[in-house]
């Protein structure tokens, strides 16, 4: 498979890595800052759920279009344009928070704009990786990308927790805006051969081709359906109820460390992927998804800071085993000129229930209690993992030495 750091010899990969690391460092602060900014304004779980759901909803709505655009236009330019929009929206919300002029409608509108711009960046970013390195280096490239971005996540989450604890959530949002501006410059320098279709069919025709590729492999849609539930439980249980529980128990500073520990676990997980090779990488990655249940369980049963941090670290290792396996397997089996559209269907399916979970978790926690809601989220992780592993296609898929182009 070549040297671990061989992808860094390719300039396009280095610029892509620099851009992804920069955006992730800023974005690690954004969810923490946004959550506590809304809670400072409203003290309402339901309001927080509505704000984060606005971003998720527009993200899902525009993802399919984002996939088509990323397969039609130069992907590095799509990413640079997305960064411009994201920078503007985050800078505006940061200014409103810092000046005390923000309101819930402003949170909702600007979160929606940010979600829309993210819908164009996600398929383009993921599908750009195979264009930056040779086929033999894709595993290392994906692992290095995730190693770099997860390392940036550690610093971003930790700094975000400190900024919010000692200054204002607005500063976390301001730093996120600056990182988008810098990342846009980096993306513009990514130079790769274009992936151009032989003709220019209609958007609907291109979506149909993407759908055909998506459903042609059973393991793809089985995992996506599973992650419809996994992501809903993860976002509802950890990203919404986590800050609420932190405010009432172990503190905002600790919550930043918990999220940073999860990312540290992801860094460790990437190192494991680089060093340990398995034949059925996707099966192992899916099996690790059951570990996602650990954090909500500890939040309920024994929310001591040291145990939360340790559990979050282990959870992060599991996330990374799945993440690298999924990225590499998709890139290995899906033709390059259709990859962004398959990614967009993957993301729509995986994200579609997130806004519903964000909207529902507040009323559910009020009706049944935070404890019951978190236990339900843990159960969803375990059941979804079992359902995915029940599919023979998920258990048997391997990455062979050749790939369709």
C-alpha positions as CSV (number, residue, x, y, z in Angstrom):
1,X,0.0,0.0,0.0
2,X,3.0,2.3,0.1
3,X,4.4,4.5,2.7
4,X,2.1,6.0,5.3
5,X,2.9,9.6,4.4
6,X,3.2,9.0,0.7
7,X,0.1,11.1,-0.2
8,X,1.8,14.2,1.2
9,X,4.1,14.1,-1.9
10,X,1.2,15.3,-4.0
11,X,0.6,19.1,-3.9
12,X,-3.1,18.8,-4.5
13,X,-3.5,16.5,-1.5
14,X,-1.5,18.9,0.7
15,X,-3.7,21.8,-0.2
16,X,-6.8,19.7,0.4
17,X,-5.5,18.6,3.7
18,X,-4.6,22.2,4.7
19,X,-8.1,23.4,3.8
20,X,-9.9,20.6,5.5
21,X,-7.9,21.0,8.7
22,X,-8.5,24.7,8.8
23,X,-12.3,24.5,8.4
24,X,-12.5,21.7,11.0
25,X,-10.5,23.6,13.5
26,X,-13.0,26.5,13.3
27,X,-16.1,24.3,13.0
28,X,-15.1,22.4,16.2
29,X,-15.9,25.6,18.1
30,X,-19.1,26.4,16.2
31,X,-21.5,23.8,17.6
32,X,-20.4,24.5,21.2
33,X,-20.6,28.2,20.7
34,X,-23.9,28.1,18.9
35,X,-25.5,25.8,21.5
36,X,-24.5,28.0,24.5
37,X,-25.3,31.2,22.6
38,X,-28.9,30.0,22.1
39,X,-29.1,28.7,25.7
40,X,-27.8,32.0,27.1
41,X,-30.5,33.8,25.1
42,X,-33.5,31.5,25.7
43,X,-32.6,28.8,28.3
44,X,-34.8,26.5,26.1
45,X,-33.9,23.1,24.8
46,X,-36.7,23.4,22.3
47,X,-35.3,26.7,20.9
48,X,-31.9,25.1,20.6
49,X,-33.4,22.2,18.8
50,X,-35.1,24.5,16.3
51,X,-31.9,26.5,15.6
52,X,-29.7,23.4,14.9
53,X,-32.6,21.8,13.0
54,X,-32.7,24.8,10.6
55,X,-29.1,24.1,9.5
56,X,-29.7,20.4,9.2
57,X,-32.9,20.8,7.2
58,X,-31.4,23.1,4.6
59,X,-28.4,20.9,4.4
60,X,-30.5,17.8,3.6
61,X,-32.7,19.8,1.1
62,X,-29.7,21.0,-1.0
63,X,-27.4,17.9,-0.7
64,X,-28.6,16.2,-3.9
65,X,-28.2,19.4,-5.9
66,X,-24.7,19.8,-4.3
67,X,-23.8,16.3,-5.5
68,X,-24.8,17.2,-9.1
69,X,-22.9,20.5,-9.0
70,X,-19.8,18.7,-7.6
71,X,-19.9,16.2,-10.5
72,X,-20.4,19.0,-13.1
73,X,-18.0,21.7,-12.0
74,X,-14.4,21.8,-10.7
75,X,-14.8,20.5,-7.2
76,X,-12.1,22.8,-5.7
77,X,-14.0,25.8,-6.9
78,X,-17.3,24.6,-5.5
79,X,-15.5,24.2,-2.2
80,X,-14.0,27.7,-2.4
81,X,-17.4,29.2,-3.2
82,X,-19.0,27.4,-0.3
83,X,-16.4,28.8,2.1
84,X,-17.2,32.3,1.0
85,X,-20.9,31.9,1.9
86,X,-20.1,30.1,5.2
87,X,-17.7,32.8,6.2
88,X,-20.2,35.5,5.6
89,X,-23.0,33.8,7.5
90,X,-20.8,32.9,10.5
91,X,-19.3,36.4,10.6
92,X,-22.7,38.0,10.7
93,X,-24.1,35.7,13.5
94,X,-20.8,36.3,15.5
95,X,-21.3,40.0,15.2
96,X,-24.9,39.8,16.3
97,X,-24.0,37.7,19.3
98,X,-21.0,39.9,20.3
99,X,-23.1,43.1,20.1
100,X,-26.1,41.6,21.9
101,X,-28.3,42.1,18.9
102,X,-29.1,38.5,18.2
103,X,-32.5,36.9,18.3
104,X,-33.9,33.4,17.7
105,X,-35.0,34.3,14.1
106,X,-31.5,35.5,13.3
107,X,-30.1,32.2,14.6
108,X,-32.5,30.2,12.5
109,X,-32.0,32.1,9.2
110,X,-28.2,32.2,9.4
111,X,-28.0,28.5,10.5
112,X,-30.1,27.7,7.5
113,X,-27.7,29.6,5.2
114,X,-24.8,27.8,6.7
115,X,-26.5,24.5,6.2
116,X,-27.1,25.3,2.5
117,X,-23.5,26.1,1.9
118,X,-22.4,23.0,3.7
119,X,-24.6,20.9,1.3
120,X,-22.4,22.0,-1.6
121,X,-19.1,21.4,0.2
122,X,-19.7,17.9,1.7
123,X,-20.1,15.9,-1.6
124,X,-17.4,17.9,-3.3
125,X,-14.9,17.5,-0.5
126,X,-15.3,13.7,-0.1
127,X,-15.3,13.0,-3.9
128,X,-12.2,15.2,-4.4
129,X,-9.9,12.9,-2.5
130,X,-9.5,10.2,-5.2
131,X,-8.4,12.9,-7.7
132,X,-5.5,14.0,-5.5
133,X,-3.7,10.7,-5.0
134,X,-3.2,7.5,-7.0
135,X,-5.4,4.5,-6.3
136,X,-2.8,2.7,-4.2
137,X,-2.7,5.6,-1.7
138,X,-6.4,6.1,-1.1
139,X,-6.5,4.3,2.3
140,X,-3.5,6.3,3.5
141,X,-5.0,9.6,2.1
142,X,-8.3,9.1,3.9
143,X,-6.6,8.1,7.1
144,X,-4.2,11.1,7.0
145,X,-7.1,13.5,6.2
146,X,-9.1,12.2,9.1
147,X,-6.0,12.2,11.3
148,X,-5.3,15.8,10.4
149,X,-8.9,17.0,10.8
150,X,-9.5,15.1,14.0
151,X,-6.3,16.6,15.5
152,X,-7.7,20.0,14.5
153,X,-10.9,19.1,16.2
154,X,-9.1,18.5,19.5
155,X,-7.7,22.0,19.5
156,X,-10.8,23.6,18.2
157,X,-13.1,22.0,20.7
158,X,-10.8,22.7,23.6
159,X,-10.3,26.3,22.6
160,X,-14.0,26.6,22.0
161,X,-14.8,25.4,25.5
162,X,-12.3,27.9,27.0
163,X,-13.4,30.8,24.9
164,X,-17.0,30.2,25.8
165,X,-16.3,29.7,29.4
166,X,-14.1,32.8,29.8
167,X,-15.3,35.2,27.1
168,X,-18.4,34.8,25.0
169,X,-19.8,32.2,22.5
170,X,-19.6,35.0,19.9
171,X,-15.8,34.7,19.8
172,X,-16.0,31.0,18.9
173,X,-18.3,31.9,16.0
174,X,-16.0,34.7,14.9
175,X,-13.0,32.3,14.7
176,X,-15.1,29.9,12.7
177,X,-15.8,32.6,10.1
178,X,-12.0,33.4,9.8
179,X,-11.2,29.8,9.2
180,X,-13.7,29.6,6.4
181,X,-12.0,32.6,4.7
182,X,-8.6,30.9,5.0
183,X,-9.8,27.5,3.8
184,X,-11.4,29.1,0.8
185,X,-7.9,30.3,-0.3
186,X,-6.5,26.8,0.3
187,X,-9.2,25.1,-1.7
188,X,-8.6,27.5,-4.7
189,X,-5.0,26.1,-4.9
190,X,-6.1,22.5,-5.3
191,X,-5.2,21.5,-8.9
192,X,-6.4,18.2,-10.1
193,X,-7.4,16.7,-13.5
194,X,-11.1,17.2,-14.1
195,X,-13.7,14.5,-14.0
196,X,-15.9,15.4,-16.9
197,X,-19.0,13.5,-18.1
198,X,-19.2,12.6,-21.8
199,X,-22.4,14.6,-22.2
200,X,-24.4,17.1,-20.3
201,X,-27.7,15.5,-19.4
202,X,-30.4,17.2,-17.4
203,X,-30.2,17.5,-13.6
204,X,-32.9,14.9,-13.2
205,X,-31.1,12.5,-15.5
206,X,-27.9,12.9,-13.5
207,X,-29.8,12.4,-10.2
208,X,-31.3,9.2,-11.7
209,X,-27.8,7.9,-12.6
210,X,-26.6,8.7,-9.1
211,X,-29.6,6.8,-7.7
212,X,-28.8,3.8,-9.9
213,X,-25.3,3.7,-8.6
214,X,-26.5,4.2,-5.0
215,X,-28.9,1.3,-5.0
216,X,-26.7,-1.0,-7.1
217,X,-24.7,-2.1,-4.0
218,X,-26.7,-3.4,-1.1
219,X,-24.1,-2.6,1.5
220,X,-24.3,1.1,0.5
221,X,-28.0,1.6,1.2
222,X,-28.1,-0.8,4.2
223,X,-25.4,1.3,6.0
224,X,-27.1,4.6,5.0
225,X,-30.4,3.4,6.4
226,X,-28.7,2.3,9.6
227,X,-27.1,5.7,9.9
228,X,-30.4,7.5,9.5
229,X,-31.1,6.3,13.0
230,X,-27.5,6.4,14.3
231,X,-27.0,10.1,13.4
232,X,-30.4,11.0,14.8
233,X,-29.6,9.5,18.1
234,X,-26.1,10.9,18.1
235,X,-27.2,14.5,17.4
236,X,-30.2,14.4,19.7
237,X,-28.5,12.7,22.6
238,X,-25.1,14.2,22.5
239,X,-25.2,17.5,20.6
240,X,-28.5,18.8,22.0
241,X,-28.8,17.2,25.4
242,X,-25.1,17.2,26.1
243,X,-24.8,21.0,26.5
244,X,-28.0,21.0,28.6
245,X,-26.7,18.4,30.9
246,X,-23.3,20.2,31.1
247,X,-25.0,23.4,32.3
248,X,-26.8,21.6,35.1
249,X,-24.1,19.2,36.2
250,X,-20.4,19.1,35.2
251,X,-19.9,22.5,33.5
252,X,-19.3,24.0,30.1
253,X,-15.5,23.7,30.3
254,X,-15.8,19.9,30.9
255,X,-18.1,19.5,27.9
256,X,-15.5,21.1,25.7
257,X,-13.0,18.6,27.0
258,X,-15.4,15.7,26.5
259,X,-15.8,16.6,22.8
260,X,-12.0,17.1,22.5
261,X,-11.5,13.7,24.0
262,X,-13.8,12.1,21.4
263,X,-11.7,13.7,18.7
264,X,-8.5,12.5,20.4
265,X,-10.0,9.0,20.2
266,X,-10.6,9.6,16.5
267,X,-6.9,10.5,16.0
268,X,-5.9,7.3,17.8
269,X,-8.3,5.4,15.6
270,X,-6.8,6.8,12.5
271,X,-3.4,5.6,13.6
272,X,-4.8,2.2,14.2
273,X,-6.2,2.1,10.7
274,X,-2.9,3.1,9.2
275,X,-1.1,0.3,11.2
276,X,-3.6,-2.5,11.3
277,X,-5.1,-3.8,8.0
278,X,-8.1,-6.1,7.9
279,X,-9.8,-7.8,5.0
280,X,-13.3,-6.8,5.7
281,X,-12.7,-3.2,6.8
282,X,-16.3,-2.1,6.5
283,X,-17.7,-4.9,8.6
284,X,-15.2,-4.0,11.4
285,X,-16.1,-0.4,11.1
286,X,-19.8,-1.0,11.3
287,X,-19.3,-3.3,14.4
288,X,-17.6,-0.3,16.2
289,X,-20.8,1.8,15.8
290,X,-22.3,0.0,18.8
291,X,-19.7,1.8,20.9
292,X,-21.5,5.1,20.2
293,X,-24.0,4.0,22.9
294,X,-21.3,4.4,25.6
295,X,-21.5,8.2,26.0
296,X,-25.2,8.7,26.5
297,X,-25.2,5.7,29.0
298,X,-22.4,7.3,31.0
299,X,-24.2,10.7,30.9
300,X,-27.1,9.0,32.6
301,X,-25.5,6.4,34.9
302,X,-22.3,8.1,36.2
303,X,-21.6,11.6,34.7
304,X,-18.2,12.0,36.3
305,X,-15.9,14.2,34.2
306,X,-13.1,11.6,34.0
307,X,-15.4,8.8,32.9
308,X,-17.1,11.0,30.4
309,X,-13.8,11.9,28.9
310,X,-12.6,8.3,28.8
311,X,-15.8,7.1,27.3
312,X,-15.8,9.8,24.7
313,X,-12.2,8.9,23.7
314,X,-13.3,5.2,23.1
315,X,-16.3,6.3,21.2
316,X,-14.1,8.5,19.0
317,X,-11.9,5.5,18.2
318,X,-15.0,3.6,17.0
319,X,-16.2,6.5,14.9
320,X,-12.9,6.6,13.1
321,X,-12.8,2.9,12.3
322,X,-16.1,3.3,10.6
323,X,-15.3,6.6,9.0
324,X,-12.1,5.5,7.2
325,X,-13.7,2.2,6.2
326,X,-16.7,3.9,4.7
327,X,-14.8,6.6,2.8
328,X,-12.3,4.1,1.4
329,X,-14.9,1.5,0.4
330,X,-17.1,4.0,-1.4
331,X,-14.2,5.5,-3.3
332,X,-13.0,2.1,-4.2
333,X,-16.2,0.8,-5.7
334,X,-18.0,3.8,-7.2
335,X,-16.9,5.3,-10.5
336,X,-15.1,8.7,-10.0
337,X,-17.5,10.7,-12.3
338,X,-20.5,9.6,-10.2
339,X,-19.0,9.6,-6.8
340,X,-20.2,13.0,-5.6
341,X,-23.8,12.1,-6.5
342,X,-23.5,8.8,-4.6
343,X,-22.1,10.8,-1.6
344,X,-25.0,13.2,-1.8
345,X,-27.5,10.3,-1.6
346,X,-25.5,8.8,1.2
347,X,-25.6,12.2,3.1
348,X,-29.3,12.8,2.4
349,X,-30.2,9.4,3.8
350,X,-27.8,9.7,6.7
351,X,-28.8,13.2,7.7
352,X,-32.6,13.2,6.8
353,X,-33.7,12.3,10.4
354,X,-31.3,14.8,12.1
355,X,-33.6,17.8,11.9
356,X,-36.5,15.7,13.1
357,X,-34.4,14.5,16.1
358,X,-33.2,18.0,16.9
359,X,-36.8,19.3,16.9
360,X,-38.2,16.3,18.8
361,X,-35.6,15.8,21.5
362,X,-36.7,18.9,23.5
363,X,-40.4,17.9,23.7
364,X,-39.4,14.3,24.3
365,X,-37.0,15.2,27.1
366,X,-39.7,17.4,28.7
367,X,-42.3,14.6,28.4
368,X,-40.3,11.6,29.5
369,X,-37.2,13.2,31.1
370,X,-33.6,13.6,30.0
371,X,-32.6,10.2,31.4
372,X,-35.2,8.3,29.4
373,X,-34.3,10.3,26.2
374,X,-30.6,9.4,26.6
375,X,-31.3,5.8,27.3
376,X,-33.4,5.7,24.2
377,X,-30.5,7.1,22.1
378,X,-28.2,4.5,23.5
379,X,-30.6,1.7,22.5
380,X,-30.9,3.1,19.0
381,X,-27.1,2.8,18.5
382,X,-27.1,-0.8,19.5
383,X,-30.1,-1.9,17.4
384,X,-29.0,0.0,14.3
385,X,-25.6,-1.7,14.5
386,X,-27.2,-5.1,14.8
387,X,-29.4,-4.4,11.8
388,X,-26.5,-3.4,9.6
389,X,-24.4,-6.4,10.5
390,X,-27.4,-8.7,9.8
391,X,-26.8,-7.9,6.1
392,X,-24.4,-10.3,4.4
393,X,-23.4,-7.7,1.9
394,X,-22.0,-5.5,4.7
395,X,-20.2,-8.4,6.3
396,X,-18.6,-9.6,3.0
397,X,-17.6,-6.5,1.0
398,X,-13.8,-6.1,0.4
399,X,-11.7,-3.6,-1.4
400,X,-9.9,-5.5,-4.2
401,X,-6.9,-4.2,-6.2
402,X,-8.9,-2.8,-9.1
403,X,-11.5,-0.1,-9.3
404,X,-13.9,1.2,-11.8
405,X,-13.2,4.6,-13.4
